[in-house]
């Protein structure tokens, strides 16, 4: 089983260069899949159709 989630990789901190501090944000859970290929495909589709923005918001997956 695999679960997909969305999170950011940066947070705003004006004391850091470019005003961004490395930070793995909280996971927002999305979907549970029975195999890794399905989870990977959902992540690829989401990431190709959504702008990650300044904080680099992306979909990932993990095994359950």
MMTF fields as JSON, N, C-alpha, C and O atoms, coordinates in Angstrom:
{
  "mmtfVersion": "1.0.0",
  "mmtfProducer": "UNKNOWN",
  "numBonds": 255,
  "numAtoms": 256,
  "numGroups": 64,
  "numChains": 1,
  "numModels": 1,
  "chainsPerModel": [1],
  "groupsPerChain": [64],
  "chainIdList": ["A"],
  "bondAtomList": [4, 2, 8, 6, 12, 10, 16, 14, 20, 18, 24, 22, 28, 26, 32, 30, 36, 34, 40, 38, 44, 42, 48, 46, 52, 50, 56, 54, 60, 58, 64, 62, 68, 66, 72, 70, 76, 74, 80, 78, 84, 82, 88, 86, 92, 90, 96, 94, 100, 98, 104, 102, 108, 106, 112, 110, 116, 114, 120, 118, 124, 122, 128, 126, 132, 130, 136, 134, 140, 138, 144, 142, 148, 146, 152, 150, 156, 154, 160, 158, 164, 162, 168, 166, 172, 170, 176, 174, 180, 178, 184, 182, 188, 186, 192, 190, 196, 194, 200, 198, 204, 202, 208, 206, 212, 210, 216, 214, 220, 218, 224, 222, 228, 226, 232, 230, 236, 234, 240, 238, 244, 242, 248, 246, 252, 250],
  "bondOrderList": [1, 1, 1, 1, 1, 1, 1, 1, 1, 1, 1, 1, 1, 1, 1, 1, 1, 1, 1, 1, 1, 1, 1, 1, 1, 1, 1, 1, 1, 1, 1, 1, 1, 1, 1, 1, 1, 1, 1, 1, 1, 1, 1, 1, 1, 1, 1, 1, 1, 1, 1, 1, 1, 1, 1, 1, 1, 1, 1, 1, 1, 1, 1],
  "groupList": [{"groupName": "UNK", "atomNameList": ["N", "CA", "C", "O"], "elementList": ["N", "C", "C", "O"], "formalChargeList": [0, 0, 0, 0], "bondAtomList": [1, 0, 2, 1, 3, 2], "bondOrderList": [1, 1, 2], "singleLetterCode": "X", "chemCompType": "L-PEPTIDE LINKING"}],
  "groupTypeList": [0, 0, 0, 0, 0, 0, 0, 0, 0, 0, 0, 0, 0, 0, 0, 0, 0, 0, 0, 0, 0, 0, 0, 0, 0, 0, 0, 0, 0, 0, 0, 0, 0, 0, 0, 0, 0, 0, 0, 0, 0, 0, 0, 0, 0, 0, 0, 0, 0, 0, 0, 0, 0, 0, 0, 0, 0, 0, 0, 0, 0, 0, 0, 0],
  "groupIdList": [1, 2, 3, 4, 5, 6, 7, 8, 9, 10, 11, 12, 13, 14, 15, 16, 17, 18, 19, 20, 21, 22, 23, 24, 25, 26, 27, 28, 29, 30, 31, 32, 33, 34, 35, 36, 37, 38, 39, 40, 41, 42, 43, 44, 45, 46, 47, 48, 49, 50, 51, 52, 53, 54, 55, 56, 57, 58, 59, 60, 61, 62, 63, 64],
  "secStructList": [7, 3, 3, 3, 3, 3, 3, 7, 1, 3, 3, 3, 7, 6, 6, 1, 4, 4, 4, 3, 3, 3, 7, 7, 7, 7, 7, 3, 3, 3, 3, 3, 3, 1, 1, 2, 2, 2, 2, 2, 2, 2, 2, 2, 2, 2, 2, 2, 2, 1, 7, 7, 6, 6, 6, 6, 7, 3, 3, 3, 3, 3, 3, 7],
  "xCoordList": [0.844, 0.0, 0.893, 1.955, 0.429, 1.152, 0.175, -0.97, 0.637, -0.196, 0.474, 1.681, -0.326, 0.192, -0.107, -1.076, 0.747, 0.569, 1.209, 2.029, 0.83, 1.366, 2.018, 1.494, 3.179, 3.824, 4.767, 5.094, 5.189, 6.15, 7.541, 7.683, 8.561, 9.941, 10.67, 11.836, 10.014, 10.621, 9.613, 8.407, 10.115, 9.234, 9.87, 11.087, 9.021, 9.481, 10.233, 9.739, 11.441, 12.249, 13.171, 14.148, 12.862, 13.595, 15.063, 15.831, 15.475, 16.871, 17.732, 18.958, 17.116, 17.841, 18.027, 17.285, 19.022, 19.201, 17.919, 17.247, 17.594, 16.375, 15.106, 14.014, 15.222, 14.049, 13.385, 12.234, 14.089, 13.532, 14.45, 15.665, 13.844, 14.572, 14.147, 12.951, 15.087, 14.709, 13.825, 14.154, 12.714, 11.791, 10.806, 10.047, 10.819, 9.834, 8.537, 8.443, 7.539, 6.263, 5.438, 5.795, 4.331, 3.423, 2.796, 2.493, 2.6, 2.019, 0.504, -0.139, -0.062, -1.518, -1.827, -1.55, -2.404, -2.628, -3.707, -4.687, -3.522, -4.459, -5.155, -6.333, -4.428, -5.039, -4.18, -2.964, -4.816, -4.102, -4.22, -5.301, -3.085, -3.038, -2.531, -1.794, -2.93, -2.507, -1.117, -0.476, -0.633, 0.71, 1.459, 0.865, 2.768, 3.642, 3.463, 3.57, 3.197, 3.037, 1.881, 1.992, 0.767, -0.378, -0.036, -0.378, 0.63, 1.015, 1.976, 1.823, 2.951, 3.921, 3.224, 3.543, 2.275, 1.564, 0.756, 0.754, 0.071, -0.693, 0.226, -0.114, 1.379, 2.336, 2.828, 2.906, 3.157, 3.64, 2.576, 2.88, 1.329, 0.24, 0.028, -0.099, -0.011, -0.212, 0.931, 0.687, 2.155, 3.312, 3.465, 4.018, 2.988, 3.091, 1.989, 2.11, 0.915, -0.198, -0.347, -1.216, 0.465, 0.392, 1.734, 2.793, 1.663, 2.863, 3.309, 2.519, 4.561, 5.015, 5.166, 5.204, 5.25, 5.354, 6.677, 7.592, 6.752, 7.992, 8.406, 9.597, 7.431, 7.728, 7.902, 8.073, 7.862, 8.071, 7.086, 7.491, 5.797, 4.747, 4.603, 4.309, 4.81, 4.782, 4.087, 3.968, 3.626, 3.033, 4.116, 4.957, 4.077, 5.007, 4.205, 2.989, 4.887, 4.221, 5.158, 6.375, 4.56, 5.302, 4.6, 3.395, 5.346, 4.724, 4.068, 4.517, 2.994, 2.238, 2.589, 2.073],
  "yCoordList": [-1.181, 0.0, 1.249, 1.278, 2.265, 3.532, 4.686, 4.622, 5.734, 6.914, 8.127, 8.329, 8.928, 10.158, 11.32, 11.296, 12.328, 13.515, 14.719, 14.576, 15.888, 17.146, 17.884, 17.895, 18.511, 19.347, 20.332, 20.188, 21.322, 22.298, 21.945, 21.211, 22.48, 22.202, 23.432, 23.335, 24.585, 25.825, 26.572, 26.362, 27.446, 28.362, 29.748, 29.895, 30.741, 32.123, 32.477, 32.267, 33.02, 33.498, 34.569, 34.254, 35.82, 36.927, 36.991, 37.726, 36.25, 36.238, 35.261, 35.283, 34.419, 33.465, 34.066, 34.968, 33.567, 34.03, 33.824, 32.802, 34.774, 34.762, 34.737, 34.591, 34.877, 34.906, 33.562, 33.503, 32.472, 31.124, 30.243, 30.223, 29.52, 28.582, 27.157, 26.905, 26.215, 24.82, 24.286, 24.429, 23.676, 23.162, 22.206, 22.608, 20.953, 19.988, 20.227, 19.964, 20.726, 21.071, 19.862, 18.718, 20.141, 19.088, 18.406, 19.062, 17.103, 16.33, 16.468, 16.304, 16.773, 16.759, 15.503, 15.435, 14.509, 13.205, 13.29, 14.02, 12.538, 12.575, 11.239, 11.092, 10.259, 9.007, 7.818, 7.944, 6.659, 5.412, 4.531, 4.382, 3.949, 3.117, 1.728, 1.562, 0.733, -0.643, -0.944, -1.894, -0.146, -0.404, 0.9, 1.969, 0.772, 1.936, 2.649, 3.873, 1.911, 2.516, 3.51, 4.577, 3.168, 4.072, 5.337, 6.444, 5.17, 6.318, 7.23, 8.452, 6.639, 7.403, 8.169, 9.332, 7.526, 8.176, 9.373, 10.429, 9.219, 10.341, 11.515, 12.666, 11.231, 12.296, 12.994, 14.222, 12.24, 12.831, 13.708, 14.793, 13.241, 14.027, 15.322, 16.393, 15.224, 16.42, 17.415, 18.596, 16.951, 17.837, 18.462, 19.555, 17.79, 18.355, 19.368, 20.159, 19.355, 20.277, 21.365, 22.227, 21.348, 22.35, 23.066, 22.439, 24.38, 25.186, 25.038, 25.307, 24.616, 24.417, 25.72, 25.706, 26.832, 28.12, 28.316, 27.498, 29.41, 29.795, 28.8, 28.612, 28.165, 27.251, 25.803, 24.911, 25.565, 24.251, 23.206, 22.19, 23.476, 22.553, 21.451, 21.725, 20.195, 19.06, 17.861, 17.757, 16.949, 15.695, 14.625, 14.55, 13.797, 12.684, 11.467, 11.546, 10.352, 9.17, 8.428, 8.61, 7.599, 6.782, 5.439, 5.332, 4.427, 3.125, 3.142, 3.821, 2.373, 2.312, 1.036, 0.772],
  "zCoordList": [0.0, 0.0, 0.0, 0.621, -0.71, -0.815, -0.635, -1.084, 0.023, 0.242, -0.384, -0.246, -1.071, -1.648, -0.701, 0.058, -0.77, 0.066, -0.608, -1.515, -0.16, -0.681, 0.475, 1.589, 0.203, 1.204, 0.519, -0.659, 1.271, 0.771, 1.296, 2.274, 0.632, 1.023, 1.541, 1.922, 1.564, 2.048, 2.905, 2.784, 3.774, 4.495, 4.449, 4.332, 4.543, 4.465, 5.742, 6.85, 5.566, 6.677, 6.104, 5.425, 6.376, 5.744, 6.153, 5.533, 7.171, 7.596, 6.79, 6.904, 5.991, 5.148, 3.754, 3.366, 2.99, 1.611, 0.797, 0.937, -0.031, -0.86, -0.023, -0.573, 1.293, 2.159, 2.362, 2.795, 2.056, 2.192, 3.025, 2.832, 3.95, 4.803, 4.445, 4.301, 4.296, 4.019, 5.152, 6.329, 4.781, 5.789, 5.121, 4.239, 5.536, 5.04, 5.79, 6.989, 5.076, 5.689, 6.094, 5.811, 6.761, 7.195, 5.985, 4.989, 6.068, 4.972, 4.981, 6.018, 3.812, 3.615, 2.811, 1.613, 3.484, 2.855, 1.79, 1.942, 0.71, -0.42, -0.641, -0.319, -1.193, -1.629, -1.219, -1.074, -1.033, -0.775, -2.021, -2.59, -2.434, -3.632, -3.268, -2.296, -4.054, -3.782, -4.325, -3.875, -5.295, -5.806, -6.079, -6.225, -6.143, -6.282, -7.621, -7.685, -8.674, -9.999, -10.018, -10.622, -9.358, -9.303, -8.521, -8.938, -7.401, -6.58, -7.351, -7.338, -8.01, -8.792, -9.91, -10.158, -10.587, -11.679, -11.171, -11.805, -10.039, -9.502, -9.174, -9.447, -8.596, -8.271, -9.525, -9.556, -10.548, -11.794, -12.44, -12.936, -12.435, -13.015, -12.239, -12.832, -10.921, -10.1, -10.304, -10.551, -10.203, -10.3, -11.68, -11.8, -12.726, -14.073, -14.364, -15.3, -13.571, -13.831, -12.766, -12.896, -11.736, -10.674, -10.533, -10.503, -10.449, -10.259, -8.807, -7.902, -8.553, -7.176, -6.391, -5.161, -7.098, -6.429, -5.705, -5.802, -4.986, -4.303, -3.219, -2.971, -2.576, -1.473, -1.93, -1.099, -3.23, -3.83, -3.285, -2.72, -3.466, -3.032, -4.065, -5.228, -3.647, -4.562, -3.938, -2.717, -4.805, -4.337, -4.314, -5.21, -3.271, -3.107, -2.648, -2.476, -2.453, -1.92, -0.965, -0.989, -0.138, 0.808, 0.971, 0.746, 1.358, 1.602, 2.98, 3.903, 3.082, 4.349, 5.06, 6.146]
}
